[in-house]
């Protein structure tokens, strides 16, 4: 049985005071329960990662928003932060291949694959993002795009312990547009099928597939009840505790 994962990607938001306050609010919510029926993950900007991870964070995992492509732990890669460094700060997850990096930083499937491998080899769980653009969706290419991204971006030794897939239709991120439940179900089923082709059905069944793109408290219960939707990768709504926890609460 795959546990739901409620994950917040803060992107390039929050200076120290606001970020620590937001993280503390998430930790406080989690601490109100002896156990949770889902997993919680927050991915703050790197500037706050170590400070937030050093706080008591009951039932909450901490993740990085990216990881270096370089296979070296240390070396001549000015500005990069290695998987080993990220883990040393206290993180256990790393997002790779987010659509903003694929588009604005021109990261290819091959680049995302190497980043995912680096994360996994150093004991981090790679959250591998995939998703089609609006033009690709309108051209009927959504399934072929995500299938290609799975084939090119997911390491072949991935399991449910070191890999999470996040399906984020690019046209739905921060726009308020949300695909239909039928569309989400179709894409998530296709992702599961492609994972089975790549890894074998047994491993594929262990990997969580998150949905991301304009998730909010009002639509979270419906979206997260879709077959093969194993949680949510939340962007803007993760910056307000009422919204982030409002989404989480739909899973009690």
N, C-alpha and C positions, 0 to 999 in steps of 0.2 A: 504494500500500500504506500503510494507516494504521498508524503506530507506536503501540504500547501506551503509555499514560500511567499511571504509578503516582503518585497524588497523596495527600498527607496533609493533612487539615484538623484542626489542633490545637484549634480552637475556643477557649474561654476557659480555657486551661490553660498552665502554665509561667511561673514567674517567671524573672528573668534568668539565674541560674546554671543551672537545669535546662534552660531553653530553649536556651541557647548550647551546653550539653553535648549535648543531643539533636540539634541541627542539625549540630554537629561530627561526631557519630557517623554521621549520614547522609552527610555529605560525605566522610568517611573511607572508608565502604563504596564509594562511587562511584569514589573515587580509586584503588581497588585494581584497576580495570579500564582498559584502554586505550580501549575503547568499550563501550557498553551497547546491547543490542538493544531497549531501551525508553527512554522519557523519564521523568524523576523531577521531581516538584513538591512543595514543602512550603509550607504556608500557616500561618505562625505568627500569634499575636495581634499587633495593630498595635504594641503596646508594644515588641516585639522585632524588628519587620520590618526597620528600618534597620540595626540592629546585625548581624543574621544575614546580610542581603544584602551587608554590607561585608566579610564573611569570604570567603576563597577558596571557591567552591562549584562544583567541577568537575562537569559534566554534571547539574547540579541547577538547576531554575528555582525562583524565589521568587514567592509570590503573596500577595495580601491576601484576607482573609475577607469583605470587603464594599467598597463604594465609594459615594460620595455620589450622591444623586439629582440634586443641583443641577448644572445645566449649566455654571455658572461655575467657573473655576479657583480664584478667590479671592472671598470675599464674606461677606455676613452670614448665615452658616449655622453657628452656634456648635455645636461638637462634631463637625461633618462633616469628612471628609477626601476631597479631590477626587481624581479619577483622575490628574491631573497630579502631585499630591503623592505619591501612591502610587508612580507610576513614578519620581519623583525619589528615592525611598527605595531604589530598586533592584529593584522588583518588575516582573514581566512578565505576570502573571496576576491576575485578581480574581474571586473567587466572588461570584455574585449569585443572589438568590432561594432561598437555602437554606431548607429547610422550617421551621427554627426562626425565621427572620425572616418567612417568610410567615405563620406562625401567631402567634408571640408579638409581632411588630411589625406585623402586619396588612398586610404588603406584598402588593399585588395584582399581577396580570400586568403591568398598565400601569406600575407602579412598577419592577418588575424589568426591563421593556423599556427604560425610560429609563436605568437604571443600566448595563445592558449596552451601550447606545449610547454613554454617556459613557466607559465603559472602552475600547471599541473606538476611539472617535475620538481618544483620547490614546495609542493604541498598545499597550494592554493586551489580552490575550486574555481574554474573558469566559467563565467557567465557569458556565453557566446551569443551576441545579438545578430539577428537576421531580420529581413523584411524588405518588402517591395515599395517602390515609389508609386505615386498616384498615376503617373503615365503608364507604368508597367501594369498596374492593376486594371486600368481602363483598356489596356491592350490585351487583356486576358493572359498575362504572363506571370501572375502572382505565384502560382504553384511551381512553375519552372524556375523562377528566380530563387525562391527559398530552397528548393531542392538543390540547385547549384551551390548555394551558399553553405548548405549542410555538407555536401560532398567536399567542398574546398576549404571549409573553416574548422571542421570538427576533427580533432585527433582520433586516430583509429583505436587507441587504447582508452578512450573515454568510458566512464561508468557514472552511475548515479552519485558516487562519492566525490568525483572530481570535475563534474560537468553539469551545467544547467544551460538550457537553450532559452533565449528570450525572443519571442516573435513580436516585433514592433513594426507594423506597417508605417513607413516613413510619413505618409500623408496624414496619419492620425496623431502623430506626436505633437502635443501642444496646440493642436488646432481645434479641439472640441469635436472633431469628426471621429466616429467610431464605426468600424465595420459591423455588419449584421452578425447576429449570433450564428447564423448558418455559415457565413463567410469565415468566422473565427474557427468554427468546428471543422470546416473543410481544410483550412490551412494547417491546423494543429494535427489533424489526422494524417495529412501528407507529410508533415515533419516527422511524426512517429514512424511512418512507413519508411521514410528515407533513412532515419536512424537505424532501423532494423536492417535495411540493405547494407549499411555501412558497418555496423557493429554486431549484428546478430540480434534476433528478437529478444533474447533474454536480457542483454545489457540495455537495449533500447527501452525496455519497459521500466527500467530503474531511473531513467533520466527525466528530471522535471522540465516541463516546457511552460514557461511563463508567457502571459500576454501583457503587452505594454502599449500604451497609446491612448491618452485621454481617459484613463481609469479614474473613477471618482466614487464616493460613497453611494451615489444613487444608481450606478450601473454595475458595481463590483460584484454583488451577489449573483446577478444573472450571468455575467461574463465568466466568473470563476466556477460556475456550475456546469459549464460546457465540457463535454468529454475531452480528455487530454489537455485541459487547461489546469496546470498545477500550481497556479499562483499568479502574481502580478509584479511587473517591474514598473514602478511608479515614479514619474518625474515631478512635475509641478505640484501635484497633490501631496508629495512627501515633504514639502517645505512647511506645511501647517499641520500641527499635531492633530487637530480636529479632523482634518481630511484623511491623513495617513491612518490614524487609528480608526476612523470611521470606516475605511476600507477593510482594515483588519477585522473589525468587529463583525462584519458580515459572515465571517467564517466560524463563529462560535456556534 
